[in-house]
Amino acid sequence: MLILEDIPQLSASNYNEAKRFVTLIDALYEAKVRLICSAADEPERLYIEGSGSFEFERTASRLREMQGADWGKGSD
């Protein structure tokens, strides 16, 4: 389990941070790690414009999937 607090809204001005966040979520998703977090906005609105916004859609989708009560339980 990982707890993250105060995930900010991301934009082109902090593109490198956004890329690192995407990489983190990808790794947590693949490892089926339970994530508890607070953020400045809904997953779909954390990074809405600028380079990489299309790729961030997958991250938002993964964050939504990870919200499920059974996420990370069992071995698929």
PyMOL Python script that loads the backbone (N, CA, C, O; Angstrom):
from pymol import cmd

cmd.read_pdbstr("""\
ATOM      1  N   MET A   1       0.848  -1.170   0.000  1.00  0.00           N
ATOM      2  CA  MET A   1       0.000   0.000   0.000  1.00  0.00           C
ATOM      3  C   MET A   1       0.895   1.235   0.000  1.00  0.00           C
ATOM      4  O   MET A   1       1.933   1.266   0.661  1.00  0.00           O
ATOM      5  N   LEU A   2       0.478   2.244  -0.746  1.00  0.00           N
ATOM      6  CA  LEU A   2       1.186   3.518  -0.812  1.00  0.00           C
ATOM      7  C   LEU A   2       0.175   4.631  -0.581  1.00  0.00           C
ATOM      8  O   LEU A   2      -0.929   4.600  -1.124  1.00  0.00           O
ATOM      9  N   ILE A   3       0.555   5.613   0.227  1.00  0.00           N
ATOM     10  CA  ILE A   3      -0.300   6.768   0.491  1.00  0.00           C
ATOM     11  C   ILE A   3       0.392   8.008  -0.062  1.00  0.00           C
ATOM     12  O   ILE A   3       1.534   8.299   0.291  1.00  0.00           O
ATOM     13  N   LEU A   4      -0.305   8.735  -0.930  1.00  0.00           N
ATOM     14  CA  LEU A   4       0.188   9.996  -1.488  1.00  0.00           C
ATOM     15  C   LEU A   4      -0.795  11.092  -1.124  1.00  0.00           C
ATOM     16  O   LEU A   4      -2.009  10.906  -1.213  1.00  0.00           O
ATOM     17  N   GLU A   5      -0.267  12.230  -0.714  1.00  0.00           N
ATOM     18  CA  GLU A   5      -1.131  13.357  -0.364  1.00  0.00           C
ATOM     19  C   GLU A   5      -0.873  14.542  -1.284  1.00  0.00           C
ATOM     20  O   GLU A   5       0.247  14.764  -1.743  1.00  0.00           O
ATOM     21  N   ASP A   6      -1.926  15.288  -1.537  1.00  0.00           N
ATOM     22  CA  ASP A   6      -1.839  16.565  -2.244  1.00  0.00           C
ATOM     23  C   ASP A   6      -1.203  16.467  -3.630  1.00  0.00           C
ATOM     24  O   ASP A   6      -0.289  17.228  -3.948  1.00  0.00           O
ATOM     25  N   ILE A   7      -1.677  15.542  -4.450  1.00  0.00           N
ATOM     26  CA  ILE A   7      -1.203  15.480  -5.831  1.00  0.00           C
ATOM     27  C   ILE A   7      -1.714  16.744  -6.520  1.00  0.00           C
ATOM     28  O   ILE A   7      -2.921  16.980  -6.545  1.00  0.00           O
ATOM     29  N   PRO A   8      -0.819  17.558  -7.080  1.00  0.00           N
ATOM     30  CA  PRO A   8      -1.252  18.827  -7.679  1.00  0.00           C
ATOM     31  C   PRO A   8      -1.809  18.628  -9.084  1.00  0.00           C
ATOM     32  O   PRO A   8      -1.630  17.574  -9.696  1.00  0.00           O
ATOM     33  N   GLN A   9      -2.483  19.653  -9.579  1.00  0.00           N
ATOM     34  CA  GLN A   9      -2.869  19.641 -10.981  1.00  0.00           C
ATOM     35  C   GLN A   9      -1.589  19.865 -11.776  1.00  0.00           C
ATOM     36  O   GLN A   9      -0.775  20.721 -11.429  1.00  0.00           O
ATOM     37  N   LEU A  10      -1.418  19.102 -12.829  1.00  0.00           N
ATOM     38  CA  LEU A  10      -0.188  19.133 -13.612  1.00  0.00           C
ATOM     39  C   LEU A  10      -0.434  19.829 -14.938  1.00  0.00           C
ATOM     40  O   LEU A  10      -1.559  19.863 -15.438  1.00  0.00           O
ATOM     41  N   SER A  11       0.648  20.393 -15.509  1.00  0.00           N
ATOM     42  CA  SER A  11       0.518  21.105 -16.780  1.00  0.00           C
ATOM     43  C   SER A  11       1.840  21.036 -17.533  1.00  0.00           C
ATOM     44  O   SER A  11       2.795  20.402 -17.083  1.00  0.00           O
ATOM     45  N   ALA A  12       1.879  21.693 -18.677  1.00  0.00           N
ATOM     46  CA  ALA A  12       3.101  21.712 -19.477  1.00  0.00           C
ATOM     47  C   ALA A  12       4.264  22.332 -18.703  1.00  0.00           C
ATOM     48  O   ALA A  12       5.423  22.012 -18.967  1.00  0.00           O
ATOM     49  N   SER A  13       3.967  23.205 -17.763  1.00  0.00           N
ATOM     50  CA  SER A  13       5.045  23.853 -17.003  1.00  0.00           C
ATOM     51  C   SER A  13       5.748  22.890 -16.050  1.00  0.00           C
ATOM     52  O   SER A  13       6.878  23.148 -15.637  1.00  0.00           O
ATOM     53  N   ASN A  14       5.096  21.791 -15.698  1.00  0.00           N
ATOM     54  CA  ASN A  14       5.761  20.770 -14.871  1.00  0.00           C
ATOM     55  C   ASN A  14       5.640  19.401 -15.551  1.00  0.00           C
ATOM     56  O   ASN A  14       5.272  18.401 -14.935  1.00  0.00           O
ATOM     57  N   TYR A  15       5.962  19.403 -16.835  1.00  0.00           N
ATOM     58  CA  TYR A  15       5.861  18.208 -17.671  1.00  0.00           C
ATOM     59  C   TYR A  15       6.699  17.058 -17.124  1.00  0.00           C
ATOM     60  O   TYR A  15       6.239  15.916 -17.116  1.00  0.00           O
ATOM     61  N   ASN A  16       7.914  17.334 -16.669  1.00  0.00           N
ATOM     62  CA  ASN A  16       8.775  16.263 -16.149  1.00  0.00           C
ATOM     63  C   ASN A  16       8.147  15.589 -14.934  1.00  0.00           C
ATOM     64  O   ASN A  16       8.203  14.367 -14.800  1.00  0.00           O
ATOM     65  N   GLU A  17       7.554  16.381 -14.056  1.00  0.00           N
ATOM     66  CA  GLU A  17       6.875  15.826 -12.891  1.00  0.00           C
ATOM     67  C   GLU A  17       5.677  14.976 -13.319  1.00  0.00           C
ATOM     68  O   GLU A  17       5.409  13.924 -12.738  1.00  0.00           O
ATOM     69  N   ALA A  18       4.963  15.448 -14.339  1.00  0.00           N
ATOM     70  CA  ALA A  18       3.817  14.694 -14.852  1.00  0.00           C
ATOM     71  C   ALA A  18       4.268  13.350 -15.415  1.00  0.00           C
ATOM     72  O   ALA A  18       3.618  12.331 -15.179  1.00  0.00           O
ATOM     73  N   LYS A  19       5.374  13.337 -16.157  1.00  0.00           N
ATOM     74  CA  LYS A  19       5.897  12.083 -16.706  1.00  0.00           C
ATOM     75  C   LYS A  19       6.292  11.121 -15.587  1.00  0.00           C
ATOM     76  O   LYS A  19       6.041   9.920 -15.685  1.00  0.00           O
ATOM     77  N   ARG A  20       6.908  11.639 -14.527  1.00  0.00           N
ATOM     78  CA  ARG A  20       7.284  10.781 -13.402  1.00  0.00           C
ATOM     79  C   ARG A  20       6.039  10.223 -12.713  1.00  0.00           C
ATOM     80  O   ARG A  20       6.030   9.070 -12.282  1.00  0.00           O
ATOM     81  N   PHE A  21       4.996  11.037 -12.610  1.00  0.00           N
ATOM     82  CA  PHE A  21       3.752  10.574 -12.007  1.00  0.00           C
ATOM     83  C   PHE A  21       3.141   9.450 -12.845  1.00  0.00           C
ATOM     84  O   PHE A  21       2.682   8.446 -12.299  1.00  0.00           O
ATOM     85  N   VAL A  22       3.135   9.616 -14.164  1.00  0.00           N
ATOM     86  CA  VAL A  22       2.619   8.581 -15.063  1.00  0.00           C
ATOM     87  C   VAL A  22       3.410   7.290 -14.879  1.00  0.00           C
ATOM     88  O   VAL A  22       2.827   6.209 -14.802  1.00  0.00           O
ATOM     89  N   THR A  23       4.729   7.397 -14.808  1.00  0.00           N
ATOM     90  CA  THR A  23       5.581   6.221 -14.614  1.00  0.00           C
ATOM     91  C   THR A  23       5.278   5.538 -13.286  1.00  0.00           C
ATOM     92  O   THR A  23       5.223   4.311 -13.211  1.00  0.00           O
ATOM     93  N   LEU A  24       5.081   6.338 -12.237  1.00  0.00           N
ATOM     94  CA  LEU A  24       4.742   5.782 -10.922  1.00  0.00           C
ATOM     95  C   LEU A  24       3.423   5.022 -10.976  1.00  0.00           C
ATOM     96  O   LEU A  24       3.337   3.892 -10.496  1.00  0.00           O
ATOM     97  N   ILE A  25       2.401   5.634 -11.556  1.00  0.00           N
ATOM     98  CA  ILE A  25       1.087   4.984 -11.622  1.00  0.00           C
ATOM     99  C   ILE A  25       1.167   3.711 -12.460  1.00  0.00           C
ATOM    100  O   ILE A  25       0.554   2.704 -12.107  1.00  0.00           O
ATOM    101  N   ASP A  26       1.915   3.742 -13.566  1.00  0.00           N
ATOM    102  CA  ASP A  26       2.090   2.532 -14.374  1.00  0.00           C
ATOM    103  C   ASP A  26       2.706   1.408 -13.545  1.00  0.00           C
ATOM    104  O   ASP A  26       2.240   0.269 -13.597  1.00  0.00           O
ATOM    105  N   ALA A  27       3.750   1.724 -12.782  1.00  0.00           N
ATOM    106  CA  ALA A  27       4.427   0.708 -11.962  1.00  0.00           C
ATOM    107  C   ALA A  27       3.503   0.169 -10.876  1.00  0.00           C
ATOM    108  O   ALA A  27       3.458  -1.039 -10.643  1.00  0.00           O
ATOM    109  N   LEU A  28       2.768   1.056 -10.211  1.00  0.00           N
ATOM    110  CA  LEU A  28       1.841   0.622  -9.163  1.00  0.00           C
ATOM    111  C   LEU A  28       0.732  -0.242  -9.749  1.00  0.00           C
ATOM    112  O   LEU A  28       0.335  -1.246  -9.159  1.00  0.00           O
ATOM    113  N   TYR A  29       0.241   0.156 -10.906  1.00  0.00           N
ATOM    114  CA  TYR A  29      -0.829  -0.591 -11.570  1.00  0.00           C
ATOM    115  C   TYR A  29      -0.360  -1.995 -11.929  1.00  0.00           C
ATOM    116  O   TYR A  29      -1.036  -2.979 -11.628  1.00  0.00           O
ATOM    117  N   GLU A  30       0.790  -2.084 -12.569  1.00  0.00           N
ATOM    118  CA  GLU A  30       1.315  -3.387 -12.991  1.00  0.00           C
ATOM    119  C   GLU A  30       1.592  -4.299 -11.799  1.00  0.00           C
ATOM    120  O   GLU A  30       1.408  -5.513 -11.890  1.00  0.00           O
ATOM    121  N   ALA A  31       2.036  -3.719 -10.679  1.00  0.00           N
ATOM    122  CA  ALA A  31       2.349  -4.508  -9.483  1.00  0.00           C
ATOM    123  C   ALA A  31       1.124  -4.722  -8.597  1.00  0.00           C
ATOM    124  O   ALA A  31       1.202  -5.384  -7.562  1.00  0.00           O
ATOM    125  N   LYS A  32      -0.014  -4.151  -9.018  1.00  0.00           N
ATOM    126  CA  LYS A  32      -1.266  -4.243  -8.250  1.00  0.00           C
ATOM    127  C   LYS A  32      -1.105  -3.739  -6.816  1.00  0.00           C
ATOM    128  O   LYS A  32      -1.589  -4.353  -5.864  1.00  0.00           O
ATOM    129  N   VAL A  33      -0.414  -2.608  -6.689  1.00  0.00           N
ATOM    130  CA  VAL A  33      -0.215  -1.978  -5.382  1.00  0.00           C
ATOM    131  C   VAL A  33      -1.432  -1.123  -5.060  1.00  0.00           C
ATOM    132  O   VAL A  33      -1.911  -0.368  -5.907  1.00  0.00           O
ATOM    133  N   ARG A  34      -1.919  -1.242  -3.861  1.00  0.00           N
ATOM    134  CA  ARG A  34      -3.052  -0.432  -3.391  1.00  0.00           C
ATOM    135  C   ARG A  34      -2.562   0.998  -3.192  1.00  0.00           C
ATOM    136  O   ARG A  34      -1.549   1.210  -2.526  1.00  0.00           O
ATOM    137  N   LEU A  35      -3.258   1.981  -3.756  1.00  0.00           N
ATOM    138  CA  LEU A  35      -2.891   3.389  -3.662  1.00  0.00           C
ATOM    139  C   LEU A  35      -4.015   4.160  -2.991  1.00  0.00           C
ATOM    140  O   LEU A  35      -5.172   4.076  -3.401  1.00  0.00           O
ATOM    141  N   ILE A  36      -3.666   4.901  -1.970  1.00  0.00           N
ATOM    142  CA  ILE A  36      -4.598   5.816  -1.314  1.00  0.00           C
ATOM    143  C   ILE A  36      -4.022   7.206  -1.525  1.00  0.00           C
ATOM    144  O   ILE A  36      -2.864   7.455  -1.192  1.00  0.00           O
ATOM    145  N   CYS A  37      -4.822   8.115  -2.078  1.00  0.00           N
ATOM    146  CA  CYS A  37      -4.261   9.435  -2.363  1.00  0.00           C
ATOM    147  C   CYS A  37      -5.317  10.531  -2.287  1.00  0.00           C
ATOM    148  O   CYS A  37      -6.522  10.287  -2.350  1.00  0.00           O
ATOM    149  N   SER A  38      -4.806  11.738  -2.150  1.00  0.00           N
ATOM    150  CA  SER A  38      -5.638  12.930  -2.268  1.00  0.00           C
ATOM    151  C   SER A  38      -5.034  13.766  -3.388  1.00  0.00           C
ATOM    152  O   SER A  38      -3.817  13.787  -3.573  1.00  0.00           O
ATOM    153  N   ALA A  39      -5.892  14.451  -4.129  1.00  0.00           N
ATOM    154  CA  ALA A  39      -5.418  15.207  -5.285  1.00  0.00           C
ATOM    155  C   ALA A  39      -6.196  16.505  -5.435  1.00  0.00           C
ATOM    156  O   ALA A  39      -7.269  16.680  -4.858  1.00  0.00           O
ATOM    157  N   ALA A  40      -5.632  17.403  -6.217  1.00  0.00           N
ATOM    158  CA  ALA A  40      -6.238  18.709  -6.451  1.00  0.00           C
ATOM    159  C   ALA A  40      -7.528  18.620  -7.253  1.00  0.00           C
ATOM    160  O   ALA A  40      -8.351  19.534  -7.206  1.00  0.00           O
ATOM    161  N   ASP A  41      -7.713  17.522  -7.993  1.00  0.00           N
ATOM    162  CA  ASP A  41      -8.896  17.394  -8.842  1.00  0.00           C
ATOM    163  C   ASP A  41      -9.137  15.920  -9.150  1.00  0.00           C
ATOM    164  O   ASP A  41      -8.386  15.051  -8.706  1.00  0.00           O
ATOM    165  N   GLU A  42     -10.175  15.654  -9.903  1.00  0.00           N
ATOM    166  CA  GLU A  42     -10.485  14.300 -10.349  1.00  0.00           C
ATOM    167  C   GLU A  42      -9.364  13.816 -11.276  1.00  0.00           C
ATOM    168  O   GLU A  42      -8.691  14.637 -11.899  1.00  0.00           O
ATOM    169  N   PRO A  43      -9.152  12.499 -11.377  1.00  0.00           N
ATOM    170  CA  PRO A  43      -8.063  11.987 -12.217  1.00  0.00           C
ATOM    171  C   PRO A  43      -8.067  12.539 -13.644  1.00  0.00           C
ATOM    172  O   PRO A  43      -7.012  12.876 -14.181  1.00  0.00           O
ATOM    173  N   GLU A  44      -9.245  12.633 -14.256  1.00  0.00           N
ATOM    174  CA  GLU A  44      -9.332  13.109 -15.640  1.00  0.00           C
ATOM    175  C   GLU A  44      -8.942  14.572 -15.794  1.00  0.00           C
ATOM    176  O   GLU A  44      -8.672  15.023 -16.908  1.00  0.00           O
ATOM    177  N   ARG A  45      -8.907  15.316 -14.702  1.00  0.00           N
ATOM    178  CA  ARG A  45      -8.609  16.746 -14.791  1.00  0.00           C
ATOM    179  C   ARG A  45      -7.284  17.117 -14.130  1.00  0.00           C
ATOM    180  O   ARG A  45      -7.016  18.296 -13.896  1.00  0.00           O
ATOM    181  N   LEU A  46      -6.462  16.128 -13.833  1.00  0.00           N
ATOM    182  CA  LEU A  46      -5.156  16.433 -13.237  1.00  0.00           C
ATOM    183  C   LEU A  46      -4.159  16.949 -14.272  1.00  0.00           C
ATOM    184  O   LEU A  46      -3.247  17.701 -13.931  1.00  0.00           O
ATOM    185  N   TYR A  47      -4.328  16.551 -15.527  1.00  0.00           N
ATOM    186  CA  TYR A  47      -3.431  17.007 -16.605  1.00  0.00           C
ATOM    187  C   TYR A  47      -4.258  17.079 -17.867  1.00  0.00           C
ATOM    188  O   TYR A  47      -4.433  16.074 -18.555  1.00  0.00           O
ATOM    189  N   ILE A  48      -4.770  18.259 -18.180  1.00  0.00           N
ATOM    190  CA  ILE A  48      -5.750  18.345 -19.267  1.00  0.00           C
ATOM    191  C   ILE A  48      -5.235  18.988 -20.542  1.00  0.00           C
ATOM    192  O   ILE A  48      -5.886  18.883 -21.581  1.00  0.00           O
ATOM    193  N   GLU A  49      -4.087  19.650 -20.496  1.00  0.00           N
ATOM    194  CA  GLU A  49      -3.601  20.290 -21.714  1.00  0.00           C
ATOM    195  C   GLU A  49      -2.086  20.257 -21.761  1.00  0.00           C
ATOM    196  O   GLU A  49      -1.406  20.126 -20.743  1.00  0.00           O
ATOM    197  N   GLY A  50      -1.587  20.381 -22.972  1.00  0.00           N
ATOM    198  CA  GLY A  50      -0.142  20.372 -23.152  1.00  0.00           C
ATOM    199  C   GLY A  50       0.354  19.026 -23.646  1.00  0.00           C
ATOM    200  O   GLY A  50      -0.404  18.063 -23.757  1.00  0.00           O
ATOM    201  N   SER A  51       1.631  18.983 -23.936  1.00  0.00           N
ATOM    202  CA  SER A  51       2.264  17.761 -24.415  1.00  0.00           C
ATOM    203  C   SER A  51       2.074  16.646 -23.396  1.00  0.00           C
ATOM    204  O   SER A  51       2.343  16.821 -22.207  1.00  0.00           O
ATOM    205  N   GLY A  52       1.613  15.514 -23.870  1.00  0.00           N
ATOM    206  CA  GLY A  52       1.419  14.378 -22.980  1.00  0.00           C
ATOM    207  C   GLY A  52       0.011  14.230 -22.444  1.00  0.00           C
ATOM    208  O   GLY A  52      -0.276  13.263 -21.738  1.00  0.00           O
ATOM    209  N   SER A  53      -0.879  15.167 -22.761  1.00  0.00           N
ATOM    210  CA  SER A  53      -2.237  15.077 -22.206  1.00  0.00           C
ATOM    211  C   SER A  53      -2.977  13.843 -22.714  1.00  0.00           C
ATOM    212  O   SER A  53      -3.762  13.244 -21.978  1.00  0.00           O
ATOM    213  N   PHE A  54      -2.731  13.459 -23.970  1.00  0.00           N
ATOM    214  CA  PHE A  54      -3.382  12.258 -24.503  1.00  0.00           C
ATOM    215  C   PHE A  54      -2.911  11.021 -23.744  1.00  0.00           C
ATOM    216  O   PHE A  54      -3.721  10.167 -23.382  1.00  0.00           O
ATOM    217  N   GLU A  55      -1.595  10.921 -23.502  1.00  0.00           N
ATOM    218  CA  GLU A  55      -1.045   9.782 -22.776  1.00  0.00           C
ATOM    219  C   GLU A  55      -1.556   9.737 -21.343  1.00  0.00           C
ATOM    220  O   GLU A  55      -1.702   8.660 -20.765  1.00  0.00           O
ATOM    221  N   PHE A  56      -1.826  10.897 -20.773  1.00  0.00           N
ATOM    222  CA  PHE A  56      -2.294  10.954 -19.394  1.00  0.00           C
ATOM    223  C   PHE A  56      -3.691  10.362 -19.251  1.00  0.00           C
ATOM    224  O   PHE A  56      -4.091   9.986 -18.149  1.00  0.00           O
ATOM    225  N   GLU A  57      -4.438  10.275 -20.348  1.00  0.00           N
ATOM    226  CA  GLU A  57      -5.769   9.664 -20.291  1.00  0.00           C
ATOM    227  C   GLU A  57      -5.684   8.232 -19.768  1.00  0.00           C
ATOM    228  O   GLU A  57      -6.550   7.802 -19.007  1.00  0.00           O
ATOM    229  N   ARG A  58      -4.649   7.490 -20.168  1.00  0.00           N
ATOM    230  CA  ARG A  58      -4.466   6.119 -19.673  1.00  0.00           C
ATOM    231  C   ARG A  58      -4.217   6.129 -18.174  1.00  0.00           C
ATOM    232  O   ARG A  58      -4.724   5.274 -17.447  1.00  0.00           O
ATOM    233  N   THR A  59      -3.436   7.095 -17.716  1.00  0.00           N
ATOM    234  CA  THR A  59      -3.153   7.204 -16.284  1.00  0.00           C
ATOM    235  C   THR A  59      -4.435   7.473 -15.512  1.00  0.00           C
ATOM    236  O   THR A  59      -4.672   6.863 -14.469  1.00  0.00           O
ATOM    237  N   ALA A  60      -5.263   8.381 -16.013  1.00  0.00           N
ATOM    238  CA  ALA A  60      -6.536   8.677 -15.357  1.00  0.00           C
ATOM    239  C   ALA A  60      -7.414   7.433 -15.320  1.00  0.00           C
ATOM    240  O   ALA A  60      -8.064   7.157 -14.311  1.00  0.00           O
ATOM    241  N   SER A  61      -7.435   6.684 -16.417  1.00  0.00           N
ATOM    242  CA  SER A  61      -8.218   5.450 -16.467  1.00  0.00           C
ATOM    243  C   SER A  61      -7.710   4.442 -15.445  1.00  0.00           C
ATOM    244  O   SER A  61      -8.501   3.782 -14.769  1.00  0.00           O
ATOM    245  N   ARG A  62      -6.401   4.326 -15.334  1.00  0.00           N
ATOM    246  CA  ARG A  62      -5.830   3.394 -14.359  1.00  0.00           C
ATOM    247  C   ARG A  62      -6.146   3.834 -12.934  1.00  0.00           C
ATOM    248  O   ARG A  62      -6.453   3.002 -12.080  1.00  0.00           O
ATOM    249  N   LEU A  63      -6.073   5.122 -12.678  1.00  0.00           N
ATOM    250  CA  LEU A  63      -6.415   5.618 -11.342  1.00  0.00           C
ATOM    251  C   LEU A  63      -7.861   5.284 -11.005  1.00  0.00           C
ATOM    252  O   LEU A  63      -8.160   4.887  -9.878  1.00  0.00           O
ATOM    253  N   ARG A  64      -8.756   5.440 -11.968  1.00  0.00           N
ATOM    254  CA  ARG A  64     -10.167   5.098 -11.746  1.00  0.00           C
ATOM    255  C   ARG A  64     -10.312   3.605 -11.441  1.00  0.00           C
ATOM    256  O   ARG A  64     -11.028   3.218 -10.517  1.00  0.00           O
ATOM    257  N   GLU A  65      -9.628   2.778 -12.223  1.00  0.00           N
ATOM    258  CA  GLU A  65      -9.707   1.333 -12.006  1.00  0.00           C
ATOM    259  C   GLU A  65      -9.158   0.960 -10.631  1.00  0.00           C
ATOM    260  O   GLU A  65      -9.684   0.064  -9.972  1.00  0.00           O
ATOM    261  N   MET A  66      -8.113   1.640 -10.205  1.00  0.00           N
ATOM    262  CA  MET A  66      -7.476   1.349  -8.922  1.00  0.00           C
ATOM    263  C   MET A  66      -8.343   1.775  -7.739  1.00  0.00           C
ATOM    264  O   MET A  66      -8.045   1.417  -6.600  1.00  0.00           O
ATOM    265  N   GLN A  67      -9.417   2.537  -7.994  1.00  0.00           N
ATOM    266  CA  GLN A  67     -10.322   2.957  -6.925  1.00  0.00           C
ATOM    267  C   GLN A  67     -11.259   1.837  -6.485  1.00  0.00           C
ATOM    268  O   GLN A  67     -11.914   1.945  -5.449  1.00  0.00           O
ATOM    269  N   GLY A  68     -11.325   0.777  -7.257  1.00  0.00           N
ATOM    270  CA  GLY A  68     -12.222  -0.326  -6.926  1.00  0.00           C
ATOM    271  C   GLY A  68     -11.876  -0.962  -5.590  1.00  0.00           C
ATOM    272  O   GLY A  68     -10.704  -1.068  -5.227  1.00  0.00           O
ATOM    273  N   ALA A  69     -12.891  -1.380  -4.869  1.00  0.00           N
ATOM    274  CA  ALA A  69     -12.699  -1.965  -3.534  1.00  0.00           C
ATOM    275  C   ALA A  69     -11.839  -3.219  -3.571  1.00  0.00           C
ATOM    276  O   ALA A  69     -11.145  -3.521  -2.601  1.00  0.00           O
ATOM    277  N   ASP A  70     -11.876  -3.949  -4.673  1.00  0.00           N
ATOM    278  CA  ASP A  70     -11.118  -5.195  -4.770  1.00  0.00           C
ATOM    279  C   ASP A  70      -9.758  -5.027  -5.436  1.00  0.00           C
ATOM    280  O   ASP A  70      -9.055  -6.013  -5.655  1.00  0.00           O
ATOM    281  N   TRP A  71      -9.377  -3.792  -5.762  1.00  0.00           N
ATOM    282  CA  TRP A  71      -8.113  -3.575  -6.464  1.00  0.00           C
ATOM    283  C   TRP A  71      -6.938  -4.107  -5.633  1.00  0.00           C
ATOM    284  O   TRP A  71      -6.825  -3.832  -4.439  1.00  0.00           O
ATOM    285  N   GLY A  72      -6.075  -4.870  -6.294  1.00  0.00           N
ATOM    286  CA  GLY A  72      -4.876  -5.374  -5.642  1.00  0.00           C
ATOM    287  C   GLY A  72      -5.069  -6.641  -4.847  1.00  0.00           C
ATOM    288  O   GLY A  72      -4.104  -7.200  -4.325  1.00  0.00           O
ATOM    289  N   LYS A  73      -6.306  -7.106  -4.747  1.00  0.00           N
ATOM    290  CA  LYS A  73      -6.570  -8.342  -4.002  1.00  0.00           C
ATOM    291  C   LYS A  73      -6.494  -9.527  -4.950  1.00  0.00           C
ATOM    292  O   LYS A  73      -6.897  -9.433  -6.110  1.00  0.00           O
ATOM    293  N   GLY A  74      -5.987 -10.619  -4.462  1.00  0.00           N
ATOM    294  CA  GLY A  74      -5.907 -11.828  -5.264  1.00  0.00           C
ATOM    295  C   GLY A  74      -4.719 -11.795  -6.199  1.00  0.00           C
ATOM    296  O   GLY A  74      -3.973 -10.817  -6.239  1.00  0.00           O
ATOM    297  N   SER A  75      -4.551 -12.847  -6.935  1.00  0.00           N
ATOM    298  CA  SER A  75      -3.453 -12.928  -7.899  1.00  0.00           C
ATOM    299  C   SER A  75      -4.006 -13.331  -9.248  1.00  0.00           C
ATOM    300  O   SER A  75      -4.471 -14.455  -9.442  1.00  0.00           O
ATOM    301  N   ASP A  76      -3.947 -12.392 -10.178  1.00  0.00           N
ATOM    302  CA  ASP A  76      -4.470 -12.647 -11.533  1.00  0.00           C
ATOM    303  C   ASP A  76      -3.442 -13.339 -12.364  1.00  0.00           C
ATOM    304  O   ASP A  76      -3.692 -13.639 -13.532  1.00  0.00           O
TER     305      ASP A  76
END
""", "prot")
cmd.dss("prot")
cmd.show_as("cartoon", "prot")
cmd.util.cbc("prot")
cmd.orient("prot")
